[in-house]
Structure formats: C-alpha cells, structure tokens
Amino acid sequence: MLYLPPDHAHEGVAIDACTTYSVGFRAASTQQLATAFLDWLRDEVTLDGRYADPDLRPARAPARIGAAMQAQCADALGRIRWNRSATDVFLGCYLTEPKQNVYFTPPRRP
C-alpha cells in the first residue's frame, strides 16, 4: 500500500498483471469547508419570529439602512448557534458525499 498526501501527483505503472485501487479523500480548502458547512446549516437552523419595525420613522438619508434595523437584524442572526455535535454530523455527511460525477451501480443480486 502506498499513501500519497494531498497535492502529490503520481503515476503508477504495472509491470505484471495485477489489480490496482486508488482511493481518494477530500482535501477541501478552509473556504470550501466553511461554505459547505453554512449551506448545511441553512437546512438545520430554525429561527422563530419575523422582522418587524412598528416604531420605524422615515429615513433622513434616502437609501440608507437605519441603525435600528441593522441592530435588530444583527441580533436575529446572532441567535444562530451550532455546537461540536452539529459540526461532527456535518463533517460525516460532507466527507462521505460522492463527487457529482461518480455513480454507483448496485449489484444485480444483493
């Protein structure tokens, strides 16, 4: 068995008849991991309530978002939480998801 770390290209040559297997593991960038986690979290998070601003006053500066609205939205988004258990579940789902171009054909007889 030969282990090659990520980013190490290789080319194998068989001298005699043999069977070779290549197993690839995801080595995602931190950005890819974060984006995938936030996509996953979108389906897992539940925030109650709805934005409301009954005391809203007319804006003094057109096209500006008022400080009260910014604060209320920041508070709502600040309620998003996750813990180690959630990241563990995400990682298990993410790392075992086949690539989009990989298809598995089930055997005729299980």
Gaussian input, Z-matrix of N, CA and C with variables (Angstrom, degrees):
# hf/3-21g

backbone

0 1
 N
 C     1     B1
 C     2     B2     1     A1
 N     3     B3     2     A2     1     D1
 C     4     B4     3     A3     2     D2
 C     5     B5     4     A4     3     D3
 N     6     B6     5     A5     4     D4
 C     7     B7     6     A6     5     D5
 C     8     B8     7     A7     6     D6
 N     9     B9     8     A8     7     D7
 C    10    B10     9     A9     8     D8
 C    11    B11    10    A10     9     D9
 N    12    B12    11    A11    10    D10
 C    13    B13    12    A12    11    D11
 C    14    B14    13    A13    12    D12
 N    15    B15    14    A14    13    D13
 C    16    B16    15    A15    14    D14
 C    17    B17    16    A16    15    D15
 N    18    B18    17    A17    16    D16
 C    19    B19    18    A18    17    D17
 C    20    B20    19    A19    18    D18
 N    21    B21    20    A20    19    D19
 C    22    B22    21    A21    20    D20
 C    23    B23    22    A22    21    D21
 N    24    B24    23    A23    22    D22
 C    25    B25    24    A24    23    D23
 C    26    B26    25    A25    24    D24
 N    27    B27    26    A26    25    D25
 C    28    B28    27    A27    26    D26
 C    29    B29    28    A28    27    D27
 N    30    B30    29    A29    28    D28
 C    31    B31    30    A30    29    D29
 C    32    B32    31    A31    30    D30
 N    33    B33    32    A32    31    D31
 C    34    B34    33    A33    32    D32
 C    35    B35    34    A34    33    D33
 N    36    B36    35    A35    34    D34
 C    37    B37    36    A36    35    D35
 C    38    B38    37    A37    36    D36
 N    39    B39    38    A38    37    D37
 C    40    B40    39    A39    38    D38
 C    41    B41    40    A40    39    D39
 N    42    B42    41    A41    40    D40
 C    43    B43    42    A42    41    D41
 C    44    B44    43    A43    42    D42
 N    45    B45    44    A44    43    D43
 C    46    B46    45    A45    44    D44
 C    47    B47    46    A46    45    D45
 N    48    B48    47    A47    46    D46
 C    49    B49    48    A48    47    D47
 C    50    B50    49    A49    48    D48
 N    51    B51    50    A50    49    D49
 C    52    B52    51    A51    50    D50
 C    53    B53    52    A52    51    D51
 N    54    B54    53    A53    52    D52
 C    55    B55    54    A54    53    D53
 C    56    B56    55    A55    54    D54
 N    57    B57    56    A56    55    D55
 C    58    B58    57    A57    56    D56
 C    59    B59    58    A58    57    D57
 N    60    B60    59    A59    58    D58
 C    61    B61    60    A60    59    D59
 C    62    B62    61    A61    60    D60
 N    63    B63    62    A62    61    D61
 C    64    B64    63    A63    62    D62
 C    65    B65    64    A64    63    D63
 N    66    B66    65    A65    64    D64
 C    67    B67    66    A66    65    D65
 C    68    B68    67    A67    66    D66
 N    69    B69    68    A68    67    D67
 C    70    B70    69    A69    68    D68
 C    71    B71    70    A70    69    D69
 N    72    B72    71    A71    70    D70
 C    73    B73    72    A72    71    D71
 C    74    B74    73    A73    72    D72
 N    75    B75    74    A74    73    D73
 C    76    B76    75    A75    74    D74
 C    77    B77    76    A76    75    D75
 N    78    B78    77    A77    76    D76
 C    79    B79    78    A78    77    D77
 C    80    B80    79    A79    78    D78
 N    81    B81    80    A80    79    D79
 C    82    B82    81    A81    80    D80
 C    83    B83    82    A82    81    D81
 N    84    B84    83    A83    82    D82
 C    85    B85    84    A84    83    D83
 C    86    B86    85    A85    84    D84
 N    87    B87    86    A86    85    D85
 C    88    B88    87    A87    86    D86
 C    89    B89    88    A88    87    D87
 N    90    B90    89    A89    88    D88
 C    91    B91    90    A90    89    D89
 C    92    B92    91    A91    90    D90
 N    93    B93    92    A92    91    D91
 C    94    B94    93    A93    92    D92
 C    95    B95    94    A94    93    D93
 N    96    B96    95    A95    94    D94
 C    97    B97    96    A96    95    D95
 C    98    B98    97    A97    96    D96
 N    99    B99    98    A98    97    D97
 C   100   B100    99    A99    98    D98
 C   101   B101   100   A100    99    D99
 N   102   B102   101   A101   100   D100
 C   103   B103   102   A102   101   D101
 C   104   B104   103   A103   102   D102
 N   105   B105   104   A104   103   D103
 C   106   B106   105   A105   104   D104
 C   107   B107   106   A106   105   D105
 N   108   B108   107   A107   106   D106
 C   109   B109   108   A108   107   D107
 C   110   B110   109   A109   108   D108
 N   111   B111   110   A110   109   D109
 C   112   B112   111   A111   110   D110
 C   113   B113   112   A112   111   D111
 N   114   B114   113   A113   112   D112
 C   115   B115   114   A114   113   D113
 C   116   B116   115   A115   114   D114
 N   117   B117   116   A116   115   D115
 C   118   B118   117   A117   116   D116
 C   119   B119   118   A118   117   D117
 N   120   B120   119   A119   118   D118
 C   121   B121   120   A120   119   D119
 C   122   B122   121   A121   120   D120
 N   123   B123   122   A122   121   D121
 C   124   B124   123   A123   122   D122
 C   125   B125   124   A124   123   D123
 N   126   B126   125   A125   124   D124
 C   127   B127   126   A126   125   D125
 C   128   B128   127   A127   126   D126
 N   129   B129   128   A128   127   D127
 C   130   B130   129   A129   128   D128
 C   131   B131   130   A130   129   D129
 N   132   B132   131   A131   130   D130
 C   133   B133   132   A132   131   D131
 C   134   B134   133   A133   132   D132
 N   135   B135   134   A134   133   D133
 C   136   B136   135   A135   134   D134
 C   137   B137   136   A136   135   D135
 N   138   B138   137   A137   136   D136
 C   139   B139   138   A138   137   D137
 C   140   B140   139   A139   138   D138
 N   141   B141   140   A140   139   D139
 C   142   B142   141   A141   140   D140
 C   143   B143   142   A142   141   D141
 N   144   B144   143   A143   142   D142
 C   145   B145   144   A144   143   D143
 C   146   B146   145   A145   144   D144
 N   147   B147   146   A146   145   D145
 C   148   B148   147   A147   146   D146
 C   149   B149   148   A148   147   D147
 N   150   B150   149   A149   148   D148
 C   151   B151   150   A150   149   D149
 C   152   B152   151   A151   150   D150
 N   153   B153   152   A152   151   D151
 C   154   B154   153   A153   152   D152
 C   155   B155   154   A154   153   D153
 N   156   B156   155   A155   154   D154
 C   157   B157   156   A156   155   D155
 C   158   B158   157   A157   156   D156
 N   159   B159   158   A158   157   D157
 C   160   B160   159   A159   158   D158
 C   161   B161   160   A160   159   D159
 N   162   B162   161   A161   160   D160
 C   163   B163   162   A162   161   D161
 C   164   B164   163   A163   162   D162
 N   165   B165   164   A164   163   D163
 C   166   B166   165   A165   164   D164
 C   167   B167   166   A166   165   D165
 N   168   B168   167   A167   166   D166
 C   169   B169   168   A168   167   D167
 C   170   B170   169   A169   168   D168
 N   171   B171   170   A170   169   D169
 C   172   B172   171   A171   170   D170
 C   173   B173   172   A172   171   D171
 N   174   B174   173   A173   172   D172
 C   175   B175   174   A174   173   D173
 C   176   B176   175   A175   174   D174
 N   177   B177   176   A176   175   D175
 C   178   B178   177   A177   176   D176
 C   179   B179   178   A178   177   D177
 N   180   B180   179   A179   178   D178
 C   181   B181   180   A180   179   D179
 C   182   B182   181   A181   180   D180
 N   183   B183   182   A182   181   D181
 C   184   B184   183   A183   182   D182
 C   185   B185   184   A184   183   D183
 N   186   B186   185   A185   184   D184
 C   187   B187   186   A186   185   D185
 C   188   B188   187   A187   186   D186
 N   189   B189   188   A188   187   D187
 C   190   B190   189   A189   188   D188
 C   191   B191   190   A190   189   D189
 N   192   B192   191   A191   190   D190
 C   193   B193   192   A192   191   D191
 C   194   B194   193   A193   192   D192
 N   195   B195   194   A194   193   D193
 C   196   B196   195   A195   194   D194
 C   197   B197   196   A196   195   D195
 N   198   B198   197   A197   196   D196
 C   199   B199   198   A198   197   D197
 C   200   B200   199   A199   198   D198
 N   201   B201   200   A200   199   D199
 C   202   B202   201   A201   200   D200
 C   203   B203   202   A202   201   D201
 N   204   B204   203   A203   202   D202
 C   205   B205   204   A204   203   D203
 C   206   B206   205   A205   204   D204
 N   207   B207   206   A206   205   D205
 C   208   B208   207   A207   206   D206
 C   209   B209   208   A208   207   D207
 N   210   B210   209   A209   208   D208
 C   211   B211   210   A210   209   D209
 C   212   B212   211   A211   210   D210
 N   213   B213   212   A212   211   D211
 C   214   B214   213   A213   212   D212
 C   215   B215   214   A214   213   D213
 N   216   B216   215   A215   214   D214
 C   217   B217   216   A216   215   D215
 C   218   B218   217   A217   216   D216
 N   219   B219   218   A218   217   D217
 C   220   B220   219   A219   218   D218
 C   221   B221   220   A220   219   D219
 N   222   B222   221   A221   220   D220
 C   223   B223   222   A222   221   D221
 C   224   B224   223   A223   222   D222
 N   225   B225   224   A224   223   D223
 C   226   B226   225   A225   224   D224
 C   227   B227   226   A226   225   D225
 N   228   B228   227   A227   226   D226
 C   229   B229   228   A228   227   D227
 C   230   B230   229   A229   228   D228
 N   231   B231   230   A230   229   D229
 C   232   B232   231   A231   230   D230
 C   233   B233   232   A232   231   D231
 N   234   B234   233   A233   232   D232
 C   235   B235   234   A234   233   D233
 C   236   B236   235   A235   234   D234
 N   237   B237   236   A236   235   D235
 C   238   B238   237   A237   236   D236
 C   239   B239   238   A238   237   D237
 N   240   B240   239   A239   238   D238
 C   241   B241   240   A240   239   D239
 C   242   B242   241   A241   240   D240
 N   243   B243   242   A242   241   D241
 C   244   B244   243   A243   242   D242
 C   245   B245   244   A244   243   D243
 N   246   B246   245   A245   244   D244
 C   247   B247   246   A246   245   D245
 C   248   B248   247   A247   246   D246
 N   249   B249   248   A248   247   D247
 C   250   B250   249   A249   248   D248
 C   251   B251   250   A250   249   D249
 N   252   B252   251   A251   250   D250
 C   253   B253   252   A252   251   D251
 C   254   B254   253   A253   252   D252
 N   255   B255   254   A254   253   D253
 C   256   B256   255   A255   254   D254
 C   257   B257   256   A256   255   D255
 N   258   B258   257   A257   256   D256
 C   259   B259   258   A258   257   D257
 C   260   B260   259   A259   258   D258
 N   261   B261   260   A260   259   D259
 C   262   B262   261   A261   260   D260
 C   263   B263   262   A262   261   D261
 N   264   B264   263   A263   262   D262
 C   265   B265   264   A264   263   D263
 C   266   B266   265   A265   264   D264
 N   267   B267   266   A266   265   D265
 C   268   B268   267   A267   266   D266
 C   269   B269   268   A268   267   D267
 N   270   B270   269   A269   268   D268
 C   271   B271   270   A270   269   D269
 C   272   B272   271   A271   270   D270
 N   273   B273   272   A272   271   D271
 C   274   B274   273   A273   272   D272
 C   275   B275   274   A274   273   D273
 N   276   B276   275   A275   274   D274
 C   277   B277   276   A276   275   D275
 C   278   B278   277   A277   276   D276
 N   279   B279   278   A278   277   D277
 C   280   B280   279   A279   278   D278
 C   281   B281   280   A280   279   D279
 N   282   B282   281   A281   280   D280
 C   283   B283   282   A282   281   D281
 C   284   B284   283   A283   282   D282
 N   285   B285   284   A284   283   D283
 C   286   B286   285   A285   284   D284
 C   287   B287   286   A286   285   D285
 N   288   B288   287   A287   286   D286
 C   289   B289   288   A288   287   D287
 C   290   B290   289   A289   288   D288
 N   291   B291   290   A290   289   D289
 C   292   B292   291   A291   290   D290
 C   293   B293   292   A292   291   D291
 N   294   B294   293   A293   292   D292
 C   295   B295   294   A294   293   D293
 C   296   B296   295   A295   294   D294
 N   297   B297   296   A296   295   D295
 C   298   B298   297   A297   296   D296
 C   299   B299   298   A298   297   D297
 N   300   B300   299   A299   298   D298
 C   301   B301   300   A300   299   D299
 C   302   B302   301   A301   300   D300
 N   303   B303   302   A302   301   D301
 C   304   B304   303   A303   302   D302
 C   305   B305   304   A304   303   D303
 N   306   B306   305   A305   304   D304
 C   307   B307   306   A306   305   D305
 C   308   B308   307   A307   306   D306
 N   309   B309   308   A308   307   D307
 C   310   B310   309   A309   308   D308
 C   311   B311   310   A310   309   D309
 N   312   B312   311   A311   310   D310
 C   313   B313   312   A312   311   D311
 C   314   B314   313   A313   312   D312
 N   315   B315   314   A314   313   D313
 C   316   B316   315   A315   314   D314
 C   317   B317   316   A316   315   D315
 N   318   B318   317   A317   316   D316
 C   319   B319   318   A318   317   D317
 C   320   B320   319   A319   318   D318
 N   321   B321   320   A320   319   D319
 C   322   B322   321   A321   320   D320
 C   323   B323   322   A322   321   D321
 N   324   B324   323   A323   322   D322
 C   325   B325   324   A324   323   D323
 C   326   B326   325   A325   324   D324
 N   327   B327   326   A326   325   D325
 C   328   B328   327   A327   326   D326
 C   329   B329   328   A328   327   D327

   B1=1.4442
   B2=1.5195
   B3=1.3111
   B4=1.4537
   B5=1.5208
   B6=1.3352
   B7=1.4622
   B8=1.5192
   B9=1.3108
   B10=1.4606
   B11=1.5162
   B12=1.3170
   B13=1.4717
   B14=1.5235
   B15=1.3314
   B16=1.4659
   B17=1.5205
   B18=1.3193
   B19=1.4708
   B20=1.5173
   B21=1.3145
   B22=1.4602
   B23=1.5339
   B24=1.3119
   B25=1.4638
   B26=1.5200
   B27=1.3309
   B28=1.4523
   B29=1.5263
   B30=1.2848
   B31=1.4543
   B32=1.5150
   B33=1.3091
   B34=1.4617
   B35=1.5167
   B36=1.3082
   B37=1.4646
   B38=1.5254
   B39=1.3269
   B40=1.4581
   B41=1.5222
   B42=1.3084
   B43=1.4636
   B44=1.5197
   B45=1.3328
   B46=1.4561
   B47=1.5304
   B48=1.3206
   B49=1.4597
   B50=1.5243
   B51=1.3019
   B52=1.4560
   B53=1.5205
   B54=1.2959
   B55=1.4524
   B56=1.5182
   B57=1.3140
   B58=1.4650
   B59=1.5171
   B60=1.2935
   B61=1.4543
   B62=1.5190
   B63=1.3091
   B64=1.4571
   B65=1.5218
   B66=1.3070
   B67=1.4579
   B68=1.5207
   B69=1.3046
   B70=1.4491
   B71=1.5139
   B72=1.2990
   B73=1.4548
   B74=1.5177
   B75=1.3053
   B76=1.4575
   B77=1.5136
   B78=1.2936
   B79=1.4550
   B80=1.5290
   B81=1.3117
   B82=1.4662
   B83=1.5199
   B84=1.3230
   B85=1.4566
   B86=1.5333
   B87=1.3008
   B88=1.4662
   B89=1.5201
   B90=1.3325
   B91=1.4626
   B92=1.5275
   B93=1.3405
   B94=1.4664
   B95=1.5260
   B96=1.3134
   B97=1.4574
   B98=1.5277
   B99=1.3299
   B100=1.4678
   B101=1.5261
   B102=1.3233
   B103=1.4653
   B104=1.5215
   B105=1.3184
   B106=1.4634
   B107=1.5323
   B108=1.3333
   B109=1.4654
   B110=1.5248
   B111=1.3236
   B112=1.4620
   B113=1.5264
   B114=1.3360
   B115=1.4705
   B116=1.5267
   B117=1.3256
   B118=1.4662
   B119=1.5299
   B120=1.3230
   B121=1.4621
   B122=1.5278
   B123=1.3117
   B124=1.4688
   B125=1.5259
   B126=1.3208
   B127=1.4604
   B128=1.5202
   B129=1.3147
   B130=1.4608
   B131=1.5252
   B132=1.3152
   B133=1.4664
   B134=1.5344
   B135=1.3149
   B136=1.4596
   B137=1.5297
   B138=1.3114
   B139=1.4640
   B140=1.5237
   B141=1.3044
   B142=1.4529
   B143=1.5250
   B144=1.3041
   B145=1.4544
   B146=1.5181
   B147=1.3114
   B148=1.4597
   B149=1.5310
   B150=1.3052
   B151=1.4562
   B152=1.5276
   B153=1.3123
   B154=1.4696
   B155=1.5177
   B156=1.3029
   B157=1.4694
   B158=1.5277
   B159=1.3420
   B160=1.4612
   B161=1.5303
   B162=1.3148
   B163=1.4677
   B164=1.5227
   B165=1.3283
   B166=1.4692
   B167=1.5249
   B168=1.3078
   B169=1.4661
   B170=1.5250
   B171=1.3046
   B172=1.4712
   B173=1.5420
   B174=1.3157
   B175=1.4653
   B176=1.5224
   B177=1.3246
   B178=1.4612
   B179=1.5171
   B180=1.3185
   B181=1.4661
   B182=1.5277
   B183=1.3352
   B184=1.4592
   B185=1.5414
   B186=1.3079
   B187=1.4683
   B188=1.5218
   B189=1.3063
   B190=1.4689
   B191=1.5165
   B192=1.3088
   B193=1.4696
   B194=1.5168
   B195=1.3164
   B196=1.4585
   B197=1.5253
   B198=1.3274
   B199=1.4634
   B200=1.5317
   B201=1.3276
   B202=1.4656
   B203=1.5265
   B204=1.3294
   B205=1.4595
   B206=1.5259
   B207=1.3151
   B208=1.4668
   B209=1.5321
   B210=1.3253
   B211=1.4707
   B212=1.5229
   B213=1.3362
   B214=1.4579
   B215=1.5304
   B216=1.3108
   B217=1.4753
   B218=1.5318
   B219=1.3263
   B220=1.4671
   B221=1.5282
   B222=1.3288
   B223=1.4709
   B224=1.5278
   B225=1.3344
   B226=1.4649
   B227=1.5195
   B228=1.3211
   B229=1.4591
   B230=1.5232
   B231=1.3280
   B232=1.4556
   B233=1.5246
   B234=1.3372
   B235=1.4705
   B236=1.5259
   B237=1.3351
   B238=1.4652
   B239=1.5197
   B240=1.3014
   B241=1.4664
   B242=1.5185
   B243=1.3030
   B244=1.4601
   B245=1.5098
   B246=1.3131
   B247=1.4543
   B248=1.5269
   B249=1.2931
   B250=1.4589
   B251=1.5228
   B252=1.3133
   B253=1.4577
   B254=1.5323
   B255=1.3290
   B256=1.4705
   B257=1.5235
   B258=1.3194
   B259=1.4639
   B260=1.5277
   B261=1.3162
   B262=1.4690
   B263=1.5280
   B264=1.3443
   B265=1.4595
   B266=1.5296
   B267=1.3229
   B268=1.4653
   B269=1.5277
   B270=1.3137
   B271=1.4600
   B272=1.5262
   B273=1.3263
   B274=1.4587
   B275=1.5259
   B276=1.3207
   B277=1.4754
   B278=1.5227
   B279=1.3166
   B280=1.4661
   B281=1.5256
   B282=1.3125
   B283=1.4594
   B284=1.5261
   B285=1.3169
   B286=1.4636
   B287=1.5223
   B288=1.3086
   B289=1.4657
   B290=1.5311
   B291=1.3431
   B292=1.4693
   B293=1.5260
   B294=1.3059
   B295=1.4608
   B296=1.5183
   B297=1.3376
   B298=1.4611
   B299=1.5244
   B300=1.3177
   B301=1.4630
   B302=1.5309
   B303=1.3271
   B304=1.4587
   B305=1.5245
   B306=1.3242
   B307=1.4594
   B308=1.5185
   B309=1.3026
   B310=1.4506
   B311=1.5223
   B312=1.3011
   B313=1.4425
   B314=1.5263
   B315=1.3286
   B316=1.4712
   B317=1.5235
   B318=1.3268
   B319=1.4702
   B320=1.5316
   B321=1.3104
   B322=1.4643
   B323=1.5219
   B324=1.3194
   B325=1.4578
   B326=1.5131
   B327=1.3127
   B328=1.4760
   B329=1.5237
   A1=107.68
   A2=115.46
   A3=121.53
   A4=108.42
   A5=116.00
   A6=120.33
   A7=108.64
   A8=116.20
   A9=121.59
   A10=108.08
   A11=117.41
   A12=119.44
   A13=111.02
   A14=116.48
   A15=120.05
   A16=111.64
   A17=115.10
   A18=124.11
   A19=113.65
   A20=118.75
   A21=121.51
   A22=108.19
   A23=115.15
   A24=119.87
   A25=109.18
   A26=115.74
   A27=119.25
   A28=109.77
   A29=115.11
   A30=121.53
   A31=106.94
   A32=115.38
   A33=119.57
   A34=110.95
   A35=116.45
   A36=122.08
   A37=107.76
   A38=116.77
   A39=121.36
   A40=109.11
   A41=116.45
   A42=121.19
   A43=109.80
   A44=117.82
   A45=123.29
   A46=108.48
   A47=115.94
   A48=120.43
   A49=109.25
   A50=115.80
   A51=119.75
   A52=109.73
   A53=115.00
   A54=121.73
   A55=107.51
   A56=115.98
   A57=119.73
   A58=108.86
   A59=114.96
   A60=122.14
   A61=108.46
   A62=115.26
   A63=120.32
   A64=107.22
   A65=115.60
   A66=121.06
   A67=107.66
   A68=115.80
   A69=119.91
   A70=111.07
   A71=116.19
   A72=122.50
   A73=108.44
   A74=116.14
   A75=119.88
   A76=110.51
   A77=115.11
   A78=121.24
   A79=105.83
   A80=115.01
   A81=121.03
   A82=111.36
   A83=114.84
   A84=119.05
   A85=107.93
   A86=116.12
   A87=120.15
   A88=110.28
   A89=117.71
   A90=121.80
   A91=110.50
   A92=117.26
   A93=120.66
   A94=110.74
   A95=116.65
   A96=121.21
   A97=110.80
   A98=116.39
   A99=120.39
   A100=111.09
   A101=117.11
   A102=120.85
   A103=110.65
   A104=116.95
   A105=120.91
   A106=110.46
   A107=116.95
   A108=119.90
   A109=110.75
   A110=117.65
   A111=119.98
   A112=111.36
   A113=117.51
   A114=120.08
   A115=110.47
   A116=116.13
   A117=121.01
   A118=110.37
   A119=116.07
   A120=121.16
   A121=111.25
   A122=116.59
   A123=120.85
   A124=110.80
   A125=116.82
   A126=120.52
   A127=112.87
   A128=118.10
   A129=121.96
   A130=113.76
   A131=117.62
   A132=121.06
   A133=110.56
   A134=115.23
   A135=121.65
   A136=107.73
   A137=115.70
   A138=120.69
   A139=108.04
   A140=115.75
   A141=120.45
   A142=109.89
   A143=115.21
   A144=120.56
   A145=112.14
   A146=114.18
   A147=122.03
   A148=107.10
   A149=116.43
   A150=119.57
   A151=109.16
   A152=115.91
   A153=121.79
   A154=108.12
   A155=115.87
   A156=120.13
   A157=110.19
   A158=116.14
   A159=119.76
   A160=113.48
   A161=118.13
   A162=120.76
   A163=112.02
   A164=117.52
   A165=120.94
   A166=110.31
   A167=114.77
   A168=121.25
   A169=107.94
   A170=117.58
   A171=119.82
   A172=110.35
   A173=114.85
   A174=120.27
   A175=110.24
   A176=115.09
   A177=119.94
   A178=110.68
   A179=115.56
   A180=120.39
   A181=107.87
   A182=117.85
   A183=120.56
   A184=111.69
   A185=115.90
   A186=123.92
   A187=113.69
   A188=117.64
   A189=120.86
   A190=109.36
   A191=114.55
   A192=119.85
   A193=106.72
   A194=115.89
   A195=120.85
   A196=113.17
   A197=115.08
   A198=121.50
   A199=111.67
   A200=118.08
   A201=120.84
   A202=110.64
   A203=116.70
   A204=120.04
   A205=110.44
   A206=116.76
   A207=120.63
   A208=110.63
   A209=116.15
   A210=120.37
   A211=111.23
   A212=117.18
   A213=120.55
   A214=110.60
   A215=117.21
   A216=120.56
   A217=110.64
   A218=117.24
   A219=120.29
   A220=110.41
   A221=117.34
   A222=120.59
   A223=110.95
   A224=116.52
   A225=120.07
   A226=110.56
   A227=117.73
   A228=121.02
   A229=111.51
   A230=116.36
   A231=120.59
   A232=113.08
   A233=116.72
   A234=120.39
   A235=112.17
   A236=117.20
   A237=119.62
   A238=107.85
   A239=116.31
   A240=121.83
   A241=109.87
   A242=115.34
   A243=121.47
   A244=107.50
   A245=115.40
   A246=120.61
   A247=109.46
   A248=116.42
   A249=121.51
   A250=111.43
   A251=116.99
   A252=120.62
   A253=110.74
   A254=116.62
   A255=120.62
   A256=110.98
   A257=117.73
   A258=119.13
   A259=110.75
   A260=117.78
   A261=120.78
   A262=110.64
   A263=116.66
   A264=120.62
   A265=109.77
   A266=116.55
   A267=120.27
   A268=111.00
   A269=116.50
   A270=120.38
   A271=111.16
   A272=116.78
   A273=119.99
   A274=111.79
   A275=116.63
   A276=120.52
   A277=110.95
   A278=116.10
   A279=121.53
   A280=112.29
   A281=116.52
   A282=119.64
   A283=113.63
   A284=117.81
   A285=119.80
   A286=112.54
   A287=117.74
   A288=121.40
   A289=108.65
   A290=117.56
   A291=118.43
   A292=111.05
   A293=115.51
   A294=120.28
   A295=108.69
   A296=116.93
   A297=120.97
   A298=112.84
   A299=117.61
   A300=119.96
   A301=112.89
   A302=117.90
   A303=121.50
   A304=108.96
   A305=115.89
   A306=121.18
   A307=108.83
   A308=117.10
   A309=122.41
   A310=108.47
   A311=116.19
   A312=121.68
   A313=108.06
   A314=117.43
   A315=118.52
   A316=110.09
   A317=116.81
   A318=119.65
   A319=110.48
   A320=116.15
   A321=120.07
   A322=110.55
   A323=114.61
   A324=120.60
   A325=108.37
   A326=117.54
   A327=118.81
   A328=111.77
   D1=139.78
   D2=-179.74
   D3=-125.00
   D4=125.86
   D5=177.01
   D6=-103.13
   D7=128.24
   D8=174.71
   D9=-119.41
   D10=122.34
   D11=-179.92
   D12=-68.48
   D13=164.79
   D14=179.32
   D15=-54.27
   D16=148.60
   D17=178.36
   D18=71.66
   D19=17.32
   D20=175.30
   D21=-113.96
   D22=106.15
   D23=179.78
   D24=-71.16
   D25=155.19
   D26=178.67
   D27=-152.65
   D28=158.80
   D29=175.61
   D30=-141.34
   D31=119.47
   D32=-178.91
   D33=-101.46
   D34=144.02
   D35=178.81
   D36=-126.83
   D37=125.55
   D38=177.61
   D39=-87.60
   D40=127.69
   D41=179.49
   D42=-84.62
   D43=-40.39
   D44=178.05
   D45=-121.19
   D46=174.86
   D47=176.55
   D48=-61.34
   D49=130.87
   D50=-178.59
   D51=-162.29
   D52=174.52
   D53=174.94
   D54=-118.89
   D55=131.60
   D56=178.98
   D57=-122.92
   D58=148.32
   D59=177.31
   D60=-128.48
   D61=139.78
   D62=175.17
   D63=-123.73
   D64=121.64
   D65=-179.46
   D66=-112.32
   D67=121.66
   D68=-179.29
   D69=-104.99
   D70=144.31
   D71=177.29
   D72=-119.03
   D73=146.48
   D74=178.52
   D75=-69.97
   D76=133.83
   D77=173.80
   D78=-126.34
   D79=71.45
   D80=-175.44
   D81=-69.87
   D82=151.35
   D83=172.33
   D84=-72.54
   D85=161.51
   D86=178.24
   D87=-60.57
   D88=-37.47
   D89=178.28
   D90=-63.65
   D91=-44.53
   D92=178.50
   D93=-62.49
   D94=-41.80
   D95=179.71
   D96=-63.42
   D97=-45.03
   D98=-179.72
   D99=-64.52
   D100=-43.34
   D101=179.89
   D102=-63.30
   D103=-43.81
   D104=179.09
   D105=-64.53
   D106=-39.41
   D107=179.01
   D108=-64.51
   D109=-43.73
   D110=179.42
   D111=-65.37
   D112=-36.11
   D113=174.63
   D114=-62.83
   D115=-43.64
   D116=179.11
   D117=-65.11
   D118=-42.29
   D119=-178.29
   D120=-63.57
   D121=-32.80
   D122=178.84
   D123=-54.86
   D124=-38.06
   D125=-179.39
   D126=-83.63
   D127=-11.18
   D128=-176.39
   D129=-102.76
   D130=-26.10
   D131=-173.35
   D132=-83.76
   D133=144.42
   D134=175.80
   D135=-132.48
   D136=117.31
   D137=177.84
   D138=-117.53
   D139=122.88
   D140=179.12
   D141=-81.25
   D142=159.99
   D143=175.02
   D144=100.22
   D145=176.96
   D146=-179.54
   D147=-148.17
   D148=147.65
   D149=178.19
   D150=-63.07
   D151=135.86
   D152=176.92
   D153=-148.41
   D154=143.25
   D155=177.79
   D156=-141.26
   D157=68.80
   D158=-176.57
   D159=-64.08
   D160=-22.57
   D161=-179.32
   D162=-99.65
   D163=18.12
   D164=-176.99
   D165=-62.45
   D166=133.87
   D167=176.73
   D168=-108.41
   D169=156.28
   D170=178.27
   D171=-57.55
   D172=142.53
   D173=-179.24
   D174=-70.81
   D175=139.77
   D176=176.30
   D177=-81.99
   D178=-29.82
   D179=179.71
   D180=-118.48
   D181=113.57
   D182=-179.47
   D183=-57.57
   D184=146.95
   D185=176.46
   D186=68.25
   D187=14.99
   D188=176.17
   D189=-108.11
   D190=141.37
   D191=176.74
   D192=-89.28
   D193=124.64
   D194=-175.90
   D195=-66.26
   D196=154.77
   D197=-178.21
   D198=-61.99
   D199=-35.76
   D200=-179.81
   D201=-65.42
   D202=-41.97
   D203=178.34
   D204=-65.64
   D205=-42.23
   D206=178.22
   D207=-59.79
   D208=-44.98
   D209=-179.00
   D210=-64.77
   D211=-43.03
   D212=-178.99
   D213=-63.95
   D214=-42.65
   D215=179.35
   D216=-68.56
   D217=-39.41
   D218=177.67
   D219=-62.80
   D220=-39.95
   D221=177.65
   D222=-63.84
   D223=-42.68
   D224=179.98
   D225=-63.20
   D226=-45.69
   D227=-179.52
   D228=-70.19
   D229=-26.36
   D230=177.56
   D231=-69.12
   D232=-12.32
   D233=177.90
   D234=-81.86
   D235=-6.23
   D236=177.94
   D237=-70.97
   D238=125.17
   D239=-177.43
   D240=-133.47
   D241=151.05
   D242=169.78
   D243=-147.70
   D244=161.74
   D245=-178.27
   D246=-132.16
   D247=-177.94
   D248=-177.52
   D249=-60.82
   D250=-37.83
   D251=179.12
   D252=-60.32
   D253=-43.14
   D254=179.35
   D255=-64.32
   D256=-42.13
   D257=179.60
   D258=-68.52
   D259=-32.70
   D260=176.84
   D261=-64.93
   D262=-44.61
   D263=178.66
   D264=-63.29
   D265=-46.08
   D266=178.39
   D267=-56.71
   D268=-48.03
   D269=-176.35
   D270=-61.96
   D271=-40.80
   D272=176.68
   D273=-61.72
   D274=-41.66
   D275=177.90
   D276=-67.55
   D277=-46.05
   D278=-174.86
   D279=-65.57
   D280=-45.96
   D281=-175.27
   D282=-75.17
   D283=-16.98
   D284=-179.92
   D285=-104.19
   D286=1.59
   D287=177.83
   D288=-74.23
   D289=121.70
   D290=179.24
   D291=-64.71
   D292=153.43
   D293=175.17
   D294=-62.12
   D295=155.47
   D296=-175.03
   D297=-62.17
   D298=-28.08
   D299=-176.85
   D300=-94.54
   D301=8.79
   D302=-179.05
   D303=-103.30
   D304=127.17
   D305=178.83
   D306=-124.89
   D307=141.05
   D308=178.79
   D309=-112.99
   D310=125.93
   D311=177.36
   D312=-95.67
   D313=120.92
   D314=-179.87
   D315=-69.20
   D316=152.24
   D317=178.69
   D318=-67.98
   D319=157.60
   D320=179.41
   D321=-63.68
   D322=-42.34
   D323=178.85
   D324=-118.05
   D325=120.63
   D326=179.65
   D327=-64.50

